[in-house]
Amino acid sequence: MQSCPLRSSVIGSYPFPSWLEFASQHLEAFGRADIGEIQDDAVIAAVHDQVDAGLDVITDGEQTRLDFNLSFYGYLEGIELEAASPRRFGPPAHDQRGKHAVTGELRAPRGLGVVDEFKRLQRLAPAGPTLKASVPGPYTLSGRLGPNAQYLDRWAITEALLPIVRGELEALVAAGCREISVDEPSMSCYAYKEDPRRFVDIFNRTVESVTGRTRLCTHLCFGNYKGRAVGLRRVAPMFPAFLDFKADEMHVEMASREFAEIEVIAQIATRMDAAVGIVDVKSYYIETPENIADRVRLCLKHAPAGRLVFAPDCGLSQTARWAAQPKLKNMVAGIRMVKKELGL
């Protein structure tokens, strides 16, 4: 399915530069043109770090998003955005991100903004690397919306969001995007207590109109808000059901779990490319190229080179940039060591 054995990639997000963090907290001080310049500069910085590392696949680092999915609520009609975090003090946890009230029909007449992000990436990225866009799937996107009389539960909200996400995928393909990650980490977080076949149906209906028209990836992890997991950190509840995802690449978090259940990539590789998280984004230990090479060799015991993709465990937005840079560089260096051994 891919022409680049032992491909190097990323999930989507990348750390914000410090000046972008500051600017995002003082947007009232900037004009529209200023903000556009800030956004361009931030994407240029993220692209630079990824290209400098030598990645085969890059993204815009999601530099114009507040979070990998929270910013999308600003594009939705029919909700009332919560003004403040419900808990501001104490150890970081997911309850510090509150829920927005649904007040009417859920619509996104302007789309979700990913097409504009991708066009910016096209304009600013150099020739060479594959450009990937990422979109949260409808089940994950539904997680911060509170049910009401019109949408009685999370499943109903998911169904309302599904055509909105599908429309964004169609618009991305029309804009020339040849690789899209439909991120559904909430599915992997809750597969242990929900019917995984229901998740498969939701995912496949979301992507059905673009299947075969772009490379479709999906990212399974156990949560990474402030570097903290939220789900039961076991892959087993997802399989074999998740093998029926209509995707070309399925990414699984492995490094932070010491490669527990690594054998699952053999199953994934029978249906699609297996993307393996071989860099721990929750740790400030900087993996050496030799560490990475050993991990690549481990994966090769379970799946062929032509089916393997390597990336960090999750997006890098929760990892300081001073660590994200060498982690990516060493990841690529380690992969290249093994490619040289194999004559690839």
Phi and psi in degrees as GROMACS dihedral restraints (atoms count N, CA, C in turn):
[ dihedral_restraints ]
;  ai    aj    ak    al  type     phi  dphi    fc
    3     4     5     6     1  -131.8    20    10
    4     5     6     7     1   151.3    20    10
    6     7     8     9     1  -100.0    20    10
    7     8     9    10     1    10.2    20    10
    9    10    11    12     1  -128.3    20    10
   10    11    12    13     1    85.8    20    10
   12    13    14    15     1   -58.4    20    10
   13    14    15    16     1   145.6    20    10
   15    16    17    18     1    54.0    20    10
   16    17    18    19     1    52.9    20    10
   18    19    20    21     1   -70.0    20    10
   19    20    21    22     1   143.6    20    10
   21    22    23    24     1  -107.2    20    10
   22    23    24    25     1   133.0    20    10
   24    25    26    27     1  -146.8    20    10
   25    26    27    28     1  -178.8    20    10
   27    28    29    30     1  -136.0    20    10
   28    29    30    31     1   164.6    20    10
   30    31    32    33     1   -79.9    20    10
   31    32    33    34     1   -51.5    20    10
   33    34    35    36     1   176.2    20    10
   34    35    36    37     1   -62.7    20    10
   36    37    38    39     1   -81.1    20    10
   37    38    39    40     1   158.1    20    10
   39    40    41    42     1  -142.7    20    10
   40    41    42    43     1   153.3    20    10
   42    43    44    45     1   -57.0    20    10
   43    44    45    46     1   144.0    20    10
   45    46    47    48     1   -76.2    20    10
   46    47    48    49     1   137.0    20    10
   48    49    50    51     1   -60.4    20    10
   49    50    51    52     1   154.3    20    10
   51    52    53    54     1   -59.3    20    10
   52    53    54    55     1   -37.9    20    10
   54    55    56    57     1   -67.9    20    10
   55    56    57    58     1   -28.7    20    10
   57    58    59    60     1   -72.4    20    10
   58    59    60    61     1   -39.0    20    10
   60    61    62    63     1   -57.8    20    10
   61    62    63    64     1   -45.7    20    10
   63    64    65    66     1   -64.2    20    10
   64    65    66    67     1   -47.6    20    10
   66    67    68    69     1   -61.8    20    10
   67    68    69    70     1   -38.2    20    10
   69    70    71    72     1   -65.6    20    10
   70    71    72    73     1   -22.3    20    10
   72    73    74    75     1   -91.4    20    10
   73    74    75    76     1    -3.5    20    10
   75    76    77    78     1  -137.0    20    10
   76    77    78    79     1    43.0    20    10
   78    79    80    81     1   -61.4    20    10
   79    80    81    82     1   -26.8    20    10
   81    82    83    84     1   -65.0    20    10
   82    83    84    85     1   -16.7    20    10
   84    85    86    87     1   -83.5    20    10
   85    86    87    88     1    -7.6    20    10
   87    88    89    90     1  -115.8    20    10
   88    89    90    91     1   150.3    20    10
   90    91    92    93     1   -86.9    20    10
   91    92    93    94     1   173.0    20    10
   93    94    95    96     1   -60.4    20    10
   94    95    96    97     1   -42.3    20    10
   96    97    98    99     1   -67.1    20    10
   97    98    99   100     1   -37.0    20    10
   99   100   101   102     1   -60.1    20    10
  100   101   102   103     1   -44.8    20    10
  102   103   104   105     1   -64.9    20    10
  103   104   105   106     1   -39.7    20    10
  105   106   107   108     1   -60.8    20    10
  106   107   108   109     1   -40.6    20    10
  108   109   110   111     1   -66.3    20    10
  109   110   111   112     1   -41.3    20    10
  111   112   113   114     1   -60.7    20    10
  112   113   114   115     1   -43.9    20    10
  114   115   116   117     1   -62.9    20    10
  115   116   117   118     1   -45.5    20    10
  117   118   119   120     1   -59.5    20    10
  118   119   120   121     1   -46.7    20    10
  120   121   122   123     1   -62.6    20    10
  121   122   123   124     1   -38.5    20    10
  123   124   125   126     1   -66.3    20    10
  124   125   126   127     1   -41.8    20    10
  126   127   128   129     1   -66.4    20    10
  127   128   129   130     1   -39.3    20    10
  129   130   131   132     1   -58.3    20    10
  130   131   132   133     1   -42.2    20    10
  132   133   134   135     1   -64.8    20    10
  133   134   135   136     1   -44.2    20    10
  135   136   137   138     1   -66.0    20    10
  136   137   138   139     1   -42.2    20    10
  138   139   140   141     1   -63.9    20    10
  139   140   141   142     1   -41.8    20    10
  141   142   143   144     1   -56.1    20    10
  142   143   144   145     1   -48.4    20    10
  144   145   146   147     1   -64.2    20    10
  145   146   147   148     1   -38.2    20    10
  147   148   149   150     1   -71.8    20    10
  148   149   150   151     1   -41.3    20    10
  150   151   152   153     1   -67.6    20    10
  151   152   153   154     1   -40.6    20    10
  153   154   155   156     1   -61.7    20    10
  154   155   156   157     1   -32.9    20    10
  156   157   158   159     1   -72.3    20    10
  157   158   159   160     1   -22.8    20    10
  159   160   161   162     1    92.6    20    10
  160   161   162   163     1    24.0    20    10
  162   163   164   165     1   -66.1    20    10
  163   164   165   166     1   145.5    20    10
  165   166   167   168     1   -75.7    20    10
  166   167   168   169     1   -31.4    20    10
  168   169   170   171     1  -127.0    20    10
  169   170   171   172     1   133.0    20    10
  171   172   173   174     1  -130.2    20    10
  172   173   174   175     1   163.3    20    10
  174   175   176   177     1  -127.2    20    10
  175   176   177   178     1  -176.1    20    10
  177   178   179   180     1   -85.5    20    10
  178   179   180   181     1     5.1    20    10
  180   181   182   183     1    72.7    20    10
  181   182   183   184     1     6.2    20    10
  183   184   185   186     1    52.3    20    10
  184   185   186   187     1    40.0    20    10
  186   187   188   189     1   -71.5    20    10
  187   188   189   190     1   -18.0    20    10
  189   190   191   192     1  -101.7    20    10
  190   191   192   193     1    13.2    20    10
  192   193   194   195     1  -109.5    20    10
  193   194   195   196     1   146.3    20    10
  195   196   197   198     1   -67.6    20    10
  196   197   198   199     1   -31.7    20    10
  198   199   200   201     1  -161.7    20    10
  199   200   201   202     1   166.9    20    10
  201   202   203   204     1   -62.0    20    10
  202   203   204   205     1   -23.9    20    10
  204   205   206   207     1  -135.2    20    10
  205   206   207   208     1   -18.7    20    10
  207   208   209   210     1   -63.2    20    10
  208   209   210   211     1   -33.6    20    10
  210   211   212   213     1   -64.6    20    10
  211   212   213   214     1   -22.9    20    10
  213   214   215   216     1   -66.1    20    10
  214   215   216   217     1   -22.5    20    10
  216   217   218   219     1   -65.2    20    10
  217   218   219   220     1   -22.8    20    10
  219   220   221   222     1   -68.6    20    10
  220   221   222   223     1   -15.7    20    10
  222   223   224   225     1   -94.6    20    10
  223   224   225   226     1    -9.1    20    10
  225   226   227   228     1   -90.8    20    10
  226   227   228   229     1   134.6    20    10
  228   229   230   231     1   -94.4    20    10
  229   230   231   232     1   151.8    20    10
  231   232   233   234     1    95.3    20    10
  232   233   234   235     1    13.7    20    10
  234   235   236   237     1  -133.0    20    10
  235   236   237   238     1   156.2    20    10
  237   238   239   240     1  -112.9    20    10
  238   239   240   241     1   112.5    20    10
  240   241   242   243     1   -67.6    20    10
  241   242   243   244     1   132.7    20    10
  243   244   245   246     1   -67.8    20    10
  244   245   246   247     1   131.2    20    10
  246   247   248   249     1   -74.4    20    10
  247   248   249   250     1   -31.3    20    10
  249   250   251   252     1  -143.7    20    10
  250   251   252   253     1   154.6    20    10
  252   253   254   255     1   -63.4    20    10
  253   254   255   256     1   139.1    20    10
  255   256   257   258     1   -70.0    20    10
  256   257   258   259     1   -23.8    20    10
  258   259   260   261     1  -140.7    20    10
  259   260   261   262     1   120.7    20    10
  261   262   263   264     1  -105.4    20    10
  262   263   264   265     1   -15.5    20    10
  264   265   266   267     1  -119.6    20    10
  265   266   267   268     1   164.2    20    10
  267   268   269   270     1    92.1    20    10
  268   269   270   271     1  -179.8    20    10
  270   271   272   273     1   -57.8    20    10
  271   272   273   274     1   144.9    20    10
  273   274   275   276     1   -65.7    20    10
  274   275   276   277     1   136.1    20    10
  276   277   278   279     1  -160.1    20    10
  277   278   279   280     1   165.6    20    10
  279   280   281   282     1   -66.6    20    10
  280   281   282   283     1   -18.3    20    10
  282   283   284   285     1   -73.6    20    10
  283   284   285   286     1    -3.4    20    10
  285   286   287   288     1   -81.3    20    10
  286   287   288   289     1    -7.5    20    10
  288   289   290   291     1  -108.0    20    10
  289   290   291   292     1   110.3    20    10
  291   292   293   294     1   -79.6    20    10
  292   293   294   295     1  -176.0    20    10
  294   295   296   297     1  -109.2    20    10
  295   296   297   298     1   144.7    20    10
  297   298   299   300     1   -93.0    20    10
  298   299   300   301     1   143.2    20    10
  300   301   302   303     1   -80.7    20    10
  301   302   303   304     1   133.8    20    10
  303   304   305   306     1   -85.0    20    10
  304   305   306   307     1   125.0    20    10
  306   307   308   309     1  -117.4    20    10
  307   308   309   310     1    -8.9    20    10
  309   310   311   312     1  -167.4    20    10
  310   311   312   313     1  -164.5    20    10
  312   313   314   315     1   -64.9    20    10
  313   314   315   316     1   131.8    20    10
  315   316   317   318     1   -79.0    20    10
  316   317   318   319     1   119.3    20    10
  318   319   320   321     1  -140.9    20    10
  319   320   321   322     1   158.1    20    10
  321   322   323   324     1  -140.5    20    10
  322   323   324   325     1    73.7    20    10
  324   325   326   327     1   -63.2    20    10
  325   326   327   328     1   -22.0    20    10
  327   328   329   330     1   -96.8    20    10
  328   329   330   331     1     7.3    20    10
  330   331   332   333     1    77.6    20    10
  331   332   333   334     1  -165.7    20    10
  333   334   335   336     1  -110.0    20    10
  334   335   336   337     1     4.7    20    10
  336   337   338   339     1    86.9    20    10
  337   338   339   340     1    -4.7    20    10
  339   340   341   342     1   -72.4    20    10
  340   341   342   343     1   -30.4    20    10
  342   343   344   345     1   -63.1    20    10
  343   344   345   346     1   -43.5    20    10
  345   346   347   348     1   -62.8    20    10
  346   347   348   349     1   -39.6    20    10
  348   349   350   351     1   -60.6    20    10
  349   350   351   352     1   -44.3    20    10
  351   352   353   354     1   -66.8    20    10
  352   353   354   355     1   -40.6    20    10
  354   355   356   357     1   -63.7    20    10
  355   356   357   358     1   -36.2    20    10
  357   358   359   360     1   -64.0    20    10
  358   359   360   361     1   -43.8    20    10
  360   361   362   363     1   -61.9    20    10
  361   362   363   364     1   -43.7    20    10
  363   364   365   366     1   -56.8    20    10
  364   365   366   367     1   -41.4    20    10
  366   367   368   369     1   -71.1    20    10
  367   368   369   370     1   -32.3    20    10
  369   370   371   372     1  -102.0    20    10
  370   371   372   373     1   -19.1    20    10
  372   373   374   375     1   -82.4    20    10
  373   374   375   376     1   147.5    20    10
  375   376   377   378     1   -76.6    20    10
  376   377   378   379     1   164.3    20    10
  378   379   380   381     1   -67.6    20    10
  379   380   381   382     1   147.9    20    10
  381   382   383   384     1   127.8    20    10
  382   383   384   385     1   -77.1    20    10
  384   385   386   387     1   -65.8    20    10
  385   386   387   388     1   150.2    20    10
  387   388   389   390     1   -71.8    20    10
  388   389   390   391     1   138.0    20    10
  390   391   392   393     1   -99.9    20    10
  391   392   393   394     1   125.6    20    10
  393   394   395   396     1  -117.5    20    10
  394   395   396   397     1   138.4    20    10
  396   397   398   399     1  -108.2    20    10
  397   398   399   400     1   153.2    20    10
  399   400   401   402     1  -128.5    20    10
  400   401   402   403     1   139.3    20    10
  402   403   404   405     1  -134.9    20    10
  403   404   405   406     1   129.9    20    10
  405   406   407   408     1   -68.7    20    10
  406   407   408   409     1   138.6    20    10
  408   409   410   411     1   -72.8    20    10
  409   410   411   412     1   166.5    20    10
  411   412   413   414     1   -65.9    20    10
  412   413   414   415     1   -31.4    20    10
  414   415   416   417     1   -70.2    20    10
  415   416   417   418     1   -44.1    20    10
  417   418   419   420     1   -64.2    20    10
  418   419   420   421     1   -41.6    20    10
  420   421   422   423     1   -65.6    20    10
  421   422   423   424     1   -27.1    20    10
  423   424   425   426     1   -75.3    20    10
  424   425   426   427     1   -13.1    20    10
  426   427   428   429     1   -64.3    20    10
  427   428   429   430     1   -23.1    20    10
  429   430   431   432     1  -109.5    20    10
  430   431   432   433     1    20.0    20    10
  432   433   434   435     1  -114.5    20    10
  433   434   435   436     1   131.6    20    10
  435   436   437   438     1   -86.9    20    10
  436   437   438   439     1   130.1    20    10
  438   439   440   441     1   -58.2    20    10
  439   440   441   442     1   157.2    20    10
  441   442   443   444     1  -145.4    20    10
  442   443   444   445     1  -165.8    20    10
  444   445   446   447     1   -66.1    20    10
  445   446   447   448     1   -28.6    20    10
  447   448   449   450     1   -82.2    20    10
  448   449   450   451     1   -40.7    20    10
  450   451   452   453     1  -118.7    20    10
  451   452   453   454     1   100.2    20    10
  453   454   455   456     1   -73.5    20    10
  454   455   456   457     1   -23.5    20    10
  456   457   458   459     1  -155.1    20    10
  457   458   459   460     1  -178.9    20    10
  459   460   461   462     1   -62.2    20    10
  460   461   462   463     1   -34.6    20    10
  462   463   464   465     1   -63.9    20    10
  463   464   465   466     1   -40.8    20    10
  465   466   467   468     1   -65.9    20    10
  466   467   468   469     1   -39.9    20    10
  468   469   470   471     1   -64.4    20    10
  469   470   471   472     1   -41.6    20    10
  471   472   473   474     1   -57.9    20    10
  472   473   474   475     1   -45.1    20    10
  474   475   476   477     1   -63.0    20    10
  475   476   477   478     1   -34.9    20    10
  477   478   479   480     1   -70.5    20    10
  478   479   480   481     1   -34.0    20    10
  480   481   482   483     1   -81.0    20    10
  481   482   483   484     1   -23.2    20    10
  483   484   485   486     1   -55.9    20    10
  484   485   486   487     1   -50.8    20    10
  486   487   488   489     1   -65.8    20    10
  487   488   489   490     1   -25.8    20    10
  489   490   491   492     1   -67.5    20    10
  490   491   492   493     1   -46.2    20    10
  492   493   494   495     1   -65.7    20    10
  493   494   495   496     1   -42.5    20    10
  495   496   497   498     1   -58.4    20    10
  496   497   498   499     1   -42.1    20    10
  498   499   500   501     1   -61.9    20    10
  499   500   501   502     1   -37.0    20    10
  501   502   503   504     1   -66.3    20    10
  502   503   504   505     1   -39.5    20    10
  504   505   506   507     1   -63.1    20    10
  505   506   507   508     1   -43.0    20    10
  507   508   509   510     1   -61.9    20    10
  508   509   510   511     1   -41.2    20    10
  510   511   512   513     1   -66.9    20    10
  511   512   513   514     1   -36.3    20    10
  513   514   515   516     1   -63.6    20    10
  514   515   516   517     1   -44.2    20    10
  516   517   518   519     1   -62.0    20    10
  517   518   519   520     1   -42.9    20    10
  519   520   521   522     1   -62.4    20    10
  520   521   522   523     1   -28.9    20    10
  522   523   524   525     1   -82.2    20    10
  523   524   525   526     1    -1.8    20    10
  525   526   527   528     1    98.1    20    10
  526   527   528   529     1    12.4    20    10
  528   529   530   531     1   -75.5    20    10
  529   530   531   532     1   123.0    20    10
  531   532   533   534     1  -104.0    20    10
  532   533   534   535     1     1.1    20    10
  534   535   536   537     1  -150.9    20    10
  535   536   537   538     1   124.1    20    10
  537   538   539   540     1  -132.1    20    10
  538   539   540   541     1   132.4    20    10
  540   541   542   543     1  -101.0    20    10
  541   542   543   544     1   118.9    20    10
  543   544   545   546     1   -96.0    20    10
  544   545   546   547     1   101.2    20    10
  546   547   548   549     1   -86.0    20    10
  547   548   549   550     1   121.0    20    10
  549   550   551   552     1  -129.8    20    10
  550   551   552   553     1    57.9    20    10
  552   553   554   555     1   -62.4    20    10
  553   554   555   556     1   -26.4    20    10
  555   556   557   558     1   -63.8    20    10
  556   557   558   559     1   -30.8    20    10
  558   559   560   561     1   -64.8    20    10
  559   560   561   562     1   -43.0    20    10
  561   562   563   564     1   -73.3    20    10
  562   563   564   565     1   -28.5    20    10
  564   565   566   567     1   -69.3    20    10
  565   566   567   568     1   -32.1    20    10
  567   568   569   570     1  -115.1    20    10
  568   569   570   571     1     9.3    20    10
  570   571   572   573     1   -61.7    20    10
  571   572   573   574     1   -25.4    20    10
  573   574   575   576     1   -70.2    20    10
  574   575   576   577     1   -18.7    20    10
  576   577   578   579     1  -125.0    20    10
  577   578   579   580     1    -2.9    20    10
  579   580   581   582     1  -117.9    20    10
  580   581   582   583     1   167.1    20    10
  582   583   584   585     1   -74.5    20    10
  583   584   585   586     1   111.5    20    10
  585   586   587   588     1   -63.7    20    10
  586   587   588   589     1   -24.9    20    10
  588   589   590   591     1   -68.5    20    10
  589   590   591   592     1   -29.5    20    10
  591   592   593   594     1   -67.7    20    10
  592   593   594   595     1   -38.0    20    10
  594   595   596   597     1   -62.4    20    10
  595   596   597   598     1   -42.0    20    10
  597   598   599   600     1   -59.9    20    10
  598   599   600   601     1   -44.8    20    10
  600   601   602   603     1   -60.9    20    10
  601   602   603   604     1   -43.3    20    10
  603   604   605   606     1   -63.1    20    10
  604   605   606   607     1   -47.4    20    10
  606   607   608   609     1   -60.4    20    10
  607   608   609   610     1   -47.7    20    10
  609   610   611   612     1   -66.8    20    10
  610   611   612   613     1   -35.7    20    10
  612   613   614   615     1   -70.0    20    10
  613   614   615   616     1   -29.7    20    10
  615   616   617   618     1   -65.5    20    10
  616   617   618   619     1   -40.5    20    10
  618   619   620   621     1   -99.9    20    10
  619   620   621   622     1    -0.6    20    10
  621   622   623   624     1   -57.8    20    10
  622   623   624   625     1   -34.2    20    10
  624   625   626   627     1   -79.5    20    10
  625   626   627   628     1   -12.5    20    10
  627   628   629   630     1  -116.6    20    10
  628   629   630   631     1    -0.8    20    10
  630   631   632   633     1   -59.7    20    10
  631   632   633   634     1   129.8    20    10
  633   634   635   636     1    85.2    20    10
  634   635   636   637     1    -6.2    20    10
  636   637   638   639     1  -106.3    20    10
  637   638   639   640     1   -11.1    20    10
  639   640   641   642     1  -156.3    20    10
  640   641   642   643     1   162.6    20    10
  642   643   644   645     1   -78.9    20    10
  643   644   645   646     1   118.1    20    10
  645   646   647   648     1  -100.8    20    10
  646   647   648   649     1   125.5    20    10
  648   649   650   651     1  -118.0    20    10
  649   650   651   652     1   157.9    20    10
  651   652   653   654     1  -140.7    20    10
  652   653   654   655     1   151.3    20    10
  654   655   656   657     1  -119.8    20    10
  655   656   657   658     1   119.7    20    10
  657   658   659   660     1  -110.3    20    10
  658   659   660   661     1   120.9    20    10
  660   661   662   663     1  -147.0    20    10
  661   662   663   664     1  -174.8    20    10
  663   664   665   666     1  -116.5    20    10
  664   665   666   667     1    22.6    20    10
  666   667   668   669     1    96.0    20    10
  667   668   669   670     1   145.4    20    10
  669   670   671   672     1  -148.5    20    10
  670   671   672   673     1    26.7    20    10
  672   673   674   675     1   -66.3    20    10
  673   674   675   676     1   120.2    20    10
  675   676   677   678     1    54.9    20    10
  676   677   678   679     1    31.2    20    10
  678   679   680   681     1    74.6    20    10
  679   680   681   682     1    18.8    20    10
  681   682   683   684     1  -114.5    20    10
  682   683   684   685     1   136.5    20    10
  684   685   686   687     1   -79.3    20    10
  685   686   687   688     1   160.9    20    10
  687   688   689   690     1  -129.0    20    10
  688   689   690   691     1   -23.0    20    10
  690   691   692   693     1  -100.3    20    10
  691   692   693   694     1   168.5    20    10
  693   694   695   696     1   -64.7    20    10
  694   695   696   697     1   120.6    20    10
  696   697   698   699     1   -86.5    20    10
  697   698   699   700     1    62.3    20    10
  699   700   701   702     1  -135.4    20    10
  700   701   702   703     1   134.2    20    10
  702   703   704   705     1   -79.4    20    10
  703   704   705   706     1   -29.9    20    10
  705   706   707   708     1   -50.1    20    10
  706   707   708   709     1   -42.1    20    10
  708   709   710   711     1   -62.3    20    10
  709   710   711   712     1   -18.9    20    10
  711   712   713   714     1   -81.7    20    10
  712   713   714   715     1   -23.6    20    10
  714   715   716   717     1  -113.4    20    10
  715   716   717   718     1   149.4    20    10
  717   718   719   720     1   -85.1    20    10
  718   719   720   721     1    -1.4    20    10
  720   721   722   723     1   -54.3    20    10
  721   722   723   724     1   -45.3    20    10
  723   724   725   726     1   -67.1    20    10
  724   725   726   727     1   -11.4    20    10
  726   727   728   729     1   -65.9    20    10
  727   728   729   730     1   -15.7    20    10
  729   730   731   732     1   -90.0    20    10
  730   731   732   733     1     4.8    20    10
  732   733   734   735     1   -58.0    20    10
  733   734   735   736     1   135.5    20    10
  735   736   737   738     1   -84.3    20    10
  736   737   738   739     1    74.1    20    10
  738   739   740   741     1  -132.3    20    10
  739   740   741   742     1   158.1    20    10
  741   742   743   744     1   -95.4    20    10
  742   743   744   745     1   -17.9    20    10
  744   745   746   747     1  -149.4    20    10
  745   746   747   748     1   131.7    20    10
  747   748   749   750     1  -123.0    20    10
  748   749   750   751     1   121.6    20    10
  750   751   752   753     1   -98.3    20    10
  751   752   753   754     1   134.8    20    10
  753   754   755   756     1  -126.8    20    10
  754   755   756   757     1   137.3    20    10
  756   757   758   759     1   -71.5    20    10
  757   758   759   760     1   123.7    20    10
  759   760   761   762     1  -131.3    20    10
  760   761   762   763     1   -40.9    20    10
  762   763   764   765     1   -61.7    20    10
  763   764   765   766     1   -42.8    20    10
  765   766   767   768     1   -71.6    20    10
  766   767   768   769     1   -13.4    20    10
  768   769   770   771     1  -107.9    20    10
  769   770   771   772     1    19.1    20    10
  771   772   773   774     1    54.8    20    10
  772   773   774   775     1    34.2    20    10
  774   775   776   777     1    61.2    20    10
  775   776   777   778     1    29.0    20    10
  777   778   779   780     1   -61.2    20    10
  778   779   780   781     1   139.3    20    10
  780   781   782   783     1    64.8    20    10
  781   782   783   784     1    26.4    20    10
  783   784   785   786     1   -57.6    20    10
  784   785   786   787     1   -25.7    20    10
  786   787   788   789     1   -61.6    20    10
  787   788   789   790     1   -17.0    20    10
  789   790   791   792     1   -64.2    20    10
  790   791   792   793     1   -24.2    20    10
  792   793   794   795     1   -67.1    20    10
  793   794   795   796     1   -22.0    20    10
  795   796   797   798     1   -64.9    20    10
  796   797   798   799     1   -39.7    20    10
  798   799   800   801     1   -67.0    20    10
  799   800   801   802     1   -44.9    20    10
  801   802   803   804     1   -59.0    20    10
  802   803   804   805     1   -42.7    20    10
  804   805   806   807     1   -66.2    20    10
  805   806   807   808     1   -15.1    20    10
  807   808   809   810     1   -76.2    20    10
  808   809   810   811     1   -17.6    20    10
  810   811   812   813     1  -116.2    20    10
  811   812   813   814     1   -32.0    20    10
  813   814   815   816     1  -160.7    20    10
  814   815   816   817     1   177.9    20    10
  816   817   818   819     1   -71.5    20    10
  817   818   819   820     1   139.6    20    10
  819   820   821   822     1   -99.3    20    10
  820   821   822   823     1   114.3    20    10
  822   823   824   825     1   -98.3    20    10
  823   824   825   826     1   125.5    20    10
  825   826   827   828     1  -113.6    20    10
  826   827   828   829     1   129.9    20    10
  828   829   830   831     1   -76.0    20    10
  829   830   831   832     1   109.4    20    10
  831   832   833   834     1  -115.1    20    10
  832   833   834   835     1     7.5    20    10
  834   835   836   837     1  -124.8    20    10
  835   836   837   838     1   128.0    20    10
  837   838   839   840     1   -85.5    20    10
  838   839   840   841     1   107.5    20    10
  840   841   842   843     1   -79.5    20    10
  841   842   843   844     1    -9.2    20    10
  843   844   845   846     1   -93.0    20    10
  844   845   846   847     1    -1.7    20    10
  846   847   848   849     1  -122.1    20    10
  847   848   849   850     1   144.6    20    10
  849   850   851   852     1   -94.6    20    10
  850   851   852   853     1    11.5    20    10
  852   853   854   855     1   -71.4    20    10
  853   854   855   856     1   128.0    20    10
  855   856   857   858     1   -90.0    20    10
  856   857   858   859     1   109.0    20    10
  858   859   860   861     1   -59.7    20    10
  859   860   861   862     1   136.4    20    10
  861   862   863   864     1   -83.9    20    10
  862   863   864   865     1   161.3    20    10
  864   865   866   867     1   -55.5    20    10
  865   866   867   868     1   -35.1    20    10
  867   868   869   870     1   -67.0    20    10
  868   869   870   871     1   -40.4    20    10
  870   871   872   873     1   -56.8    20    10
  871   872   873   874     1   -48.1    20    10
  873   874   875   876     1   -62.3    20    10
  874   875   876   877     1   -44.8    20    10
  876   877   878   879     1   -59.0    20    10
  877   878   879   880     1   -41.3    20    10
  879   880   881   882     1   -62.1    20    10
  880   881   882   883     1   -39.0    20    10
  882   883   884   885     1   -69.1    20    10
  883   884   885   886     1   -37.6    20    10
  885   886   887   888     1   -63.8    20    10
  886   887   888   889     1   -43.7    20    10
  888   889   890   891     1   -61.8    20    10
  889   890   891   892     1   -37.3    20    10
  891   892   893   894     1   -61.1    20    10
  892   893   894   895     1   -45.0    20    10
  894   895   896   897     1   -64.1    20    10
  895   896   897   898     1   -34.3    20    10
  897   898   899   900     1   -67.5    20    10
  898   899   900   901     1   -15.9    20    10
  900   901   902   903     1   -74.3    20    10
  901   902   903   904     1   -15.4    20    10
  903   904   905   906     1  -117.6    20    10
  904   905   906   907     1   -21.1    20    10
  906   907   908   909     1  -147.7    20    10
  907   908   909   910     1   148.6    20    10
  909   910   911   912     1   -72.5    20    10
  910   911   912   913     1   154.2    20    10
  912   913   914   915     1   -55.3    20    10
  913   914   915   916     1   -37.3    20    10
  915   916   917   918     1   -70.7    20    10
  916   917   918   919     1    -8.7    20    10
  918   919   920   921     1  -109.6    20    10
  919   920   921   922     1     2.7    20    10
  921   922   923   924     1  -105.9    20    10
  922   923   924   925     1   135.4    20    10
  924   925   926   927     1  -127.1    20    10
  925   926   927   928     1   145.6    20    10
  927   928   929   930     1  -125.8    20    10
  928   929   930   931     1   141.5    20    10
  930   931   932   933     1  -156.9    20    10
  931   932   933   934     1   170.0    20    10
  933   934   935   936     1   -62.5    20    10
  934   935   936   937     1   164.4    20    10
  936   937   938   939     1   -58.6    20    10
  937   938   939   940     1   -34.1    20    10
  939   940   941   942     1  -153.7    20    10
  940   941   942   943     1  -174.8    20    10
  942   943   944   945     1   -62.6    20    10
  943   944   945   946     1   157.4    20    10
  945   946   947   948     1   -96.5    20    10
  946   947   948   949     1    11.0    20    10
  948   949   950   951     1   -64.6    20    10
  949   950   951   952     1   -24.1    20    10
  951   952   953   954     1   -96.1    20    10
  952   953   954   955     1    10.1    20    10
  954   955   956   957     1  -115.0    20    10
  955   956   957   958     1   131.1    20    10
  957   958   959   960     1   -58.8    20    10
  958   959   960   961     1   145.8    20    10
  960   961   962   963     1   -61.1    20    10
  961   962   963   964     1   -33.5    20    10
  963   964   965   966     1   -63.5    20    10
  964   965   966   967     1   -23.7    20    10
  966   967   968   969     1   -94.4    20    10
  967   968   969   970     1   -35.8    20    10
  969   970   971   972     1   -61.2    20    10
  970   971   972   973     1   -39.1    20    10
  972   973   974   975     1   -60.9    20    10
  973   974   975   976     1   -55.5    20    10
  975   976   977   978     1   -68.7    20    10
  976   977   978   979     1   -29.3    20    10
  978   979   980   981     1   -60.5    20    10
  979   980   981   982     1   -44.9    20    10
  981   982   983   984     1   -67.9    20    10
  982   983   984   985     1   -44.0    20    10
  984   985   986   987     1   -59.6    20    10
  985   986   987   988     1   -45.4    20    10
  987   988   989   990     1   -70.9    20    10
  988   989   990   991     1   -31.0    20    10
  990   991   992   993     1   -61.4    20    10
  991   992   993   994     1   -48.7    20    10
  993   994   995   996     1   -65.5    20    10
  994   995   996   997     1   -40.6    20    10
  996   997   998   999     1   -61.9    20    10
  997   998   999  1000     1   -41.4    20    10
  999  1000  1001  1002     1   -66.5    20    10
 1000  1001  1002  1003     1   -40.2    20    10
 1002  1003  1004  1005     1   -62.2    20    10
 1003  1004  1005  1006     1   -42.2    20    10
 1005  1006  1007  1008     1   -65.7    20    10
 1006  1007  1008  1009     1   -31.7    20    10
 1008  1009  1010  1011     1   -60.2    20    10
 1009  1010  1011  1012     1   -45.7    20    10
 1011  1012  1013  1014     1   -72.1    20    10
 1012  1013  1014  1015     1   -36.6    20    10
 1014  1015  1016  1017     1   -60.7    20    10
 1015  1016  1017  1018     1   -38.9    20    10
 1017  1018  1019  1020     1   -64.6    20    10
 1018  1019  1020  1021     1   -41.9    20    10
 1020  1021  1022  1023     1   -59.0    20    10
 1021  1022  1023  1024     1   -36.6    20    10
 1023  1024  1025  1026     1   -89.2    20    10
 1024  1025  1026  1027     1    -5.0    20    10
 1026  1027  1028  1029     1    72.0    20    10
 1027  1028  1029  1030     1    30.1    20    10
